[in-house]
Every structure is written in C-alpha cells, then in structure tokens.
C-alpha cells in the first residue's frame, strides 16, 4: 500500500508544480497540494519503518525472522539497518524540499480531482490501519502460507 501511495502522491506534487519533476520545482509543493503532501509524508515515514505506519510491521517481522537465522542474523539485521538509514536519508531530504518555500512566496492551491483526494485519503487511512493492526494481516498470511 505504501509504494502506490508514494507514486500517486509524487504525481500530485509534480502536478501542483507545473508537471515538473526536478527537486527544485517541488520546493513548496506541500502547500500547493496538501493532500499529496500528507500522503507523501505518511508514505515516507512508512518506508523508513516508523511505528504506527504500514512499513513498521514489515520491518518488525523481517527483524524477528533475522533473529532466528543463527550466524546469518547479523548480516540480515545489518542489511535491514542500512536500508532503514538510506530510506531515512532519501525521504527526509525530499520532505524538507516539499515543505520548504521561499520567503514571500504566494501559494496557490492546486485543485485536485475528487477521485484523487478520495484515493489519497483511503491510502492514508489504510496505511495507518495496517501500521496499527498488522498482526491480524500477518495471521492471515501465515494461515495462507500453511495451506501451500
């Protein structure tokens, strides 16, 4: 759920920036398209693995699986840690750009289609719900894997 949300929100931010995709053009895009900015922020936090967002459950289960790997545990945990740090470096930089604006800049709100606003709202809600209630989802996956 996180990756499609990030791609959709990035498209909304680019659209609010004159369809330009370079980082410089995205400066202040959060103020022009707040729903896309909220979705991008939540998606970024999820990719980093912050608790209460969908990505946390995945990182939690990967780390728990690594602990049971014996000698390979340190390699798996190191890979997970490096991935988390790289995600944080990348996404925090982009978040800083989209939420920064030049002094005196007049912000004109971008008009989103109602379907886009609805989709971003659903993405945000589902991401948070999966972050809070990842255990039942994992139980379903475990049962499904047991059937194979």
C-alpha positions as a Markdown table, in Angstrom:
| # | Residue | x | y | z |
|---|---|---|---|---|
| 1 | Unk | 0.0 | 0.0 | 0.0 |
| 2 | Unk | 2.9 | 2.3 | 0.7 |
| 3 | Unk | 4.6 | 2.3 | -2.7 |
| 4 | Unk | 1.4 | 3.1 | -4.7 |
| 5 | Unk | 0.7 | 5.8 | -2.3 |
| 6 | Unk | 4.1 | 7.3 | -2.7 |
| 7 | Unk | 4.0 | 7.2 | -6.5 |
| 8 | Unk | 0.5 | 8.7 | -6.6 |
| 9 | Unk | 1.4 | 11.5 | -4.1 |
| 10 | Unk | 4.6 | 12.3 | -6.0 |
| 11 | Unk | 2.5 | 12.6 | -9.1 |
| 12 | Unk | 0.2 | 15.0 | -7.3 |
| 13 | Unk | 3.1 | 17.1 | -6.0 |
| 14 | Unk | 4.6 | 17.2 | -9.5 |
| 15 | Unk | 1.2 | 18.2 | -10.9 |
| 16 | Unk | 1.0 | 21.0 | -8.4 |
| 17 | Unk | 4.5 | 22.1 | -9.5 |
| 18 | Unk | 3.7 | 22.6 | -13.2 |
| 19 | Unk | 4.3 | 19.0 | -14.0 |
| 20 | Unk | 8.0 | 19.5 | -13.4 |
| 21 | Unk | 9.8 | 16.6 | -11.6 |
| 22 | Unk | 13.1 | 18.1 | -10.6 |
| 23 | Unk | 13.6 | 18.7 | -6.9 |
| 24 | Unk | 13.9 | 22.5 | -7.3 |
| 25 | Unk | 10.4 | 22.7 | -8.8 |
| 26 | Unk | 9.0 | 20.7 | -6.0 |
| 27 | Unk | 10.0 | 23.3 | -3.4 |
| 28 | Unk | 6.9 | 24.3 | -1.5 |
| 29 | Unk | 4.7 | 21.7 | -3.3 |
| 30 | Unk | 3.2 | 20.7 | 0.1 |
| 31 | Unk | 1.5 | 24.0 | 0.4 |
| 32 | Unk | 0.1 | 23.8 | -3.1 |
| 33 | Unk | -1.2 | 20.2 | -2.7 |
| 34 | Unk | -1.7 | 19.4 | 1.0 |
| 35 | Unk | -3.4 | 16.0 | 0.5 |
| 36 | Unk | -0.5 | 14.8 | -1.7 |
| 37 | Unk | 2.0 | 16.2 | 0.8 |
| 38 | Unk | 0.3 | 14.3 | 3.7 |
| 39 | Unk | 0.2 | 11.1 | 1.7 |
| 40 | Unk | 3.9 | 11.5 | 0.8 |
| 41 | Unk | 4.9 | 12.2 | 4.4 |
| 42 | Unk | 3.0 | 9.2 | 5.7 |
| 43 | Unk | 4.4 | 7.0 | 2.9 |
| 44 | Unk | 7.9 | 8.2 | 3.7 |
| 45 | Unk | 7.5 | 7.5 | 7.4 |
| 46 | Unk | 6.2 | 4.1 | 6.5 |
| 47 | Unk | 9.1 | 3.3 | 4.2 |
| 48 | Unk | 11.5 | 4.3 | 6.9 |
| 49 | Unk | 9.7 | 1.9 | 9.3 |
| 50 | Unk | 8.3 | 4.4 | 11.9 |
| 51 | Unk | 5.8 | 2.8 | 14.3 |
| 52 | Unk | 2.1 | 3.3 | 13.5 |
| 53 | Unk | 2.6 | 3.1 | 9.8 |
| 54 | Unk | 2.4 | 0.1 | 7.5 |
| 55 | Unk | 6.1 | -0.3 | 6.9 |
| 56 | Unk | 6.8 | -0.8 | 10.6 |
| 57 | Unk | 5.1 | -4.2 | 10.6 |
| 58 | Unk | 7.2 | -5.4 | 7.7 |
| 59 | Unk | 10.4 | -4.3 | 9.2 |
| 60 | Unk | 9.4 | -5.8 | 12.6 |
| 61 | Unk | 8.7 | -9.2 | 11.1 |
| 62 | Unk | 11.9 | -9.1 | 9.0 |
| 63 | Unk | 14.0 | -8.4 | 12.1 |
| 64 | Unk | 12.2 | -11.1 | 14.0 |
| 65 | Unk | 12.9 | -13.6 | 11.2 |
| 66 | Unk | 16.5 | -12.5 | 11.2 |
| 67 | Unk | 16.9 | -13.2 | 14.9 |
| 68 | Unk | 16.1 | -16.8 | 14.2 |
| 69 | Unk | 18.7 | -17.2 | 11.5 |
| 70 | Unk | 21.6 | -18.0 | 13.8 |
| 71 | Unk | 25.0 | -16.8 | 12.5 |
| 72 | Unk | 23.4 | -15.0 | 9.5 |
| 73 | Unk | 21.4 | -12.9 | 11.9 |
| 74 | Unk | 24.0 | -10.1 | 11.9 |
| 75 | Unk | 24.1 | -9.8 | 8.2 |
| 76 | Unk | 20.4 | -9.7 | 7.9 |
| 77 | Unk | 20.0 | -7.1 | 10.7 |
| 78 | Unk | 22.8 | -5.0 | 9.2 |
| 79 | Unk | 21.1 | -5.1 | 5.8 |
| 80 | Unk | 17.8 | -4.0 | 7.4 |
| 81 | Unk | 19.5 | -1.2 | 9.3 |
| 82 | Unk | 21.3 | 0.1 | 6.2 |
| 83 | Unk | 18.0 | 0.0 | 4.3 |
| 84 | Unk | 16.3 | 2.0 | 7.0 |
| 85 | Unk | 19.1 | 4.6 | 7.2 |
| 86 | Unk | 19.2 | 5.0 | 3.4 |
| 87 | Unk | 15.4 | 5.4 | 3.3 |
| 88 | Unk | 15.5 | 8.0 | 6.0 |
| 89 | Unk | 18.3 | 10.0 | 4.2 |
| 90 | Unk | 16.4 | 10.0 | 0.9 |
| 91 | Unk | 12.9 | 10.6 | 2.2 |
| 92 | Unk | 13.8 | 13.3 | 4.8 |
| 93 | Unk | 15.6 | 15.3 | 2.1 |
| 94 | Unk | 12.6 | 15.2 | -0.2 |
| 95 | Unk | 10.2 | 16.0 | 2.7 |
| 96 | Unk | 12.3 | 19.1 | 3.6 |
| 97 | Unk | 12.2 | 20.3 | 0.0 |
| 98 | Unk | 8.4 | 19.9 | -0.5 |
| 99 | Unk | 7.7 | 21.6 | 2.9 |
| 100 | Unk | 10.1 | 24.5 | 2.4 |
| 101 | Unk | 9.2 | 27.6 | 0.5 |
| 102 | Unk | 10.9 | 30.9 | -0.3 |
| 103 | Unk | 10.1 | 33.9 | 1.8 |
| 104 | Unk | 7.2 | 35.9 | 0.5 |
| 105 | Unk | 6.1 | 33.2 | -1.9 |
| 106 | Unk | 2.4 | 33.3 | -2.6 |
| 107 | Unk | 0.9 | 29.9 | -2.6 |
| 108 | Unk | -1.8 | 29.0 | -5.0 |
| 109 | Unk | -3.6 | 25.8 | -4.1 |
| 110 | Unk | -3.7 | 23.1 | -6.7 |
| 111 | Unk | -7.2 | 21.8 | -7.5 |
| 112 | Unk | -7.3 | 18.0 | -7.2 |
| 113 | Unk | -10.0 | 15.8 | -8.8 |
| 114 | Unk | -12.4 | 14.5 | -6.1 |
| 115 | Unk | -11.3 | 10.9 | -7.0 |
| 116 | Unk | -7.6 | 11.8 | -6.4 |
| 117 | Unk | -8.5 | 13.3 | -3.0 |
| 118 | Unk | -10.6 | 10.2 | -2.1 |
| 119 | Unk | -7.8 | 7.8 | -3.2 |
| 120 | Unk | -5.1 | 9.7 | -1.2 |
| 121 | Unk | -7.4 | 9.7 | 1.9 |
| 122 | Unk | -8.0 | 6.0 | 1.5 |
| 123 | Unk | -4.3 | 5.3 | 1.1 |
| 124 | Unk | -3.5 | 7.3 | 4.3 |
| 125 | Unk | -6.2 | 5.6 | 6.3 |
| 126 | Unk | -5.2 | 2.1 | 5.2 |
| 127 | Unk | -1.5 | 2.8 | 5.8 |
| 128 | Unk | -2.2 | 3.9 | 9.3 |
| 129 | Unk | -4.6 | 1.0 | 10.0 |
| 130 | Unk | -2.0 | -1.5 | 8.7 |
| 131 | Unk | 0.5 | 0.1 | 11.0 |
| 132 | Unk | -1.7 | -0.2 | 14.0 |
| 133 | Unk | -3.2 | -3.6 | 13.2 |
| 134 | Unk | -0.5 | -5.5 | 11.3 |
| 135 | Unk | -0.8 | -8.7 | 13.5 |
| 136 | Unk | -4.2 | -9.8 | 12.0 |
| 137 | Unk | -2.8 | -9.4 | 8.5 |
| 138 | Unk | 0.2 | -11.4 | 9.3 |
| 139 | Unk | -2.1 | -14.1 | 10.8 |
| 140 | Unk | -4.0 | -14.4 | 7.5 |
| 141 | Unk | -0.7 | -14.6 | 5.6 |
| 142 | Unk | 0.6 | -17.3 | 8.0 |
| 143 | Unk | -2.6 | -19.4 | 7.5 |
| 144 | Unk | -2.3 | -18.9 | 3.7 |
| 145 | Unk | 1.3 | -20.0 | 3.7 |
| 146 | Unk | 0.4 | -23.0 | 5.8 |
| 147 | Unk | -2.0 | -24.1 | 3.0 |
| 148 | Unk | 0.8 | -24.2 | 0.5 |
